[in-house]
Amino acid sequence: MINLNAIPLDYEPRRKILPKLPAFVTAKGQREPEMSEFESAFLCGTLKQFRPKKILEVGVAGGATTAIILQALEDCGEPYEMHSIDVAENFYRDKTKPSGFMAAFAKEKIFDNLRGTHEFHLGKFLPQIIDDIGSDIDFVILDTLHSMPGEGLDFLAVLPYLKIGSVVVLHDVSLNQARAQNFNSHATTALFGAVTANKFLNFVPDNGNRPYAYPNIAAFQVTEQTVECIENVFLTMVLRWAYRPSDGEIKLYLNHYLRYYPPELCKIFAEAFKMNLYNMVIISNG
Ligand SMILES: C[S@@+](CC[C@H](N)C(=O)[O-])C[C@H]1O[C@@H](n2cnc3c(N)ncnc32)[C@H](O)[C@@H]1O
């Protein structure tokens, strides 16, 4: 099922917290967060609508989005537990700063006393930390590499830890349309299309400047069918991969999947890796 324009957008948390965060801009003019105002408003609107208690963010970068999420959770006025994972210990756009430095600043200098708890898990892949975080997660934000296998790897890894009714927000669901060089950025597009779930899309409000309204952010709610039909997500793994995960990373994810999924689905994943490896080698050999 797809729900169009069903999330009431909430622009407030970003407007409140962003001016208080440290100014950051790269030589190329890149700013924090990596979401547009509309995308933050969709994310915060989803948080306000579903009022989760246990939140997991995968892909932190500078951490301005983490701070915006914390503000939205504070505005909800209820206790919560939030975890933010990034495989990089240092911010990929400025390695002199830790990943999440903006949210660390907000926690220390802006929020007096959080109503909930927040923990960073840096330098680790999701399967290395998820047992410590535990189950009953009811909200996930996936925003990592955008190209295959990308976010699909982490969704499959986290699904066994999600409550039925939990919500997954995907960033960059139309990034592959943004610029010619983004043609490979369809990992969340594939995941959003393949997953069986209760799906949410808000079209971008028309300000007269945009030739189309399809957004770059979306969400879905996990149902019993999400688990029953998970083979459709495994089957997206046979799309061509845009980067080569290390053997160690693949082993980590495959061993994790073997704990929760039937052997035939794990076999498809292993074959997808082998096929991609073979074809990447052929391509790189010209
Ligand atoms: C696009 S940025 C995140 C932007 C951030 N969510 C925002 O809105 O500003 C992607 C981040 O994901 C991290 N990353 C990439 N692959 C990852 C993985 N498998 N697990 C955790 N983090 C990952 C990168 O180190 C990078 O910091």
The ligand as an ORCA input file, in Angstrom:
! r2SCAN-3c Opt
* xyz 0 1
  C      25.391     10.541      3.101
  S      26.294     10.514      4.577
  C      25.082     10.662      5.837
  C      24.452     12.004      5.878
  C      23.614     12.300      7.108
  N      22.614     11.300      7.352
  C      22.955     13.663      6.968
  O      21.741     13.722      6.766
  O      23.672     14.666      7.063
  C      26.739      8.836      4.641
  C      27.471      8.377      5.893
  O      27.314      6.962      5.961
  C      28.506      6.372      6.431
  N      28.471      4.957      5.998
  C      28.726      4.434      4.781
  N      28.500      3.109      4.780
  C      28.086      2.785      6.029
  C      27.670      1.579      6.654
  N      27.609      0.422      5.993
  N      27.322      1.617      7.956
  C      27.360      2.785      8.655
  N      27.728      3.961      8.105
  C      28.071      3.972      6.815
  C      29.596      7.228      5.843
  O      30.784      7.110      6.603
  C      28.972      8.637      5.914
  O      29.330      9.280      7.110
*
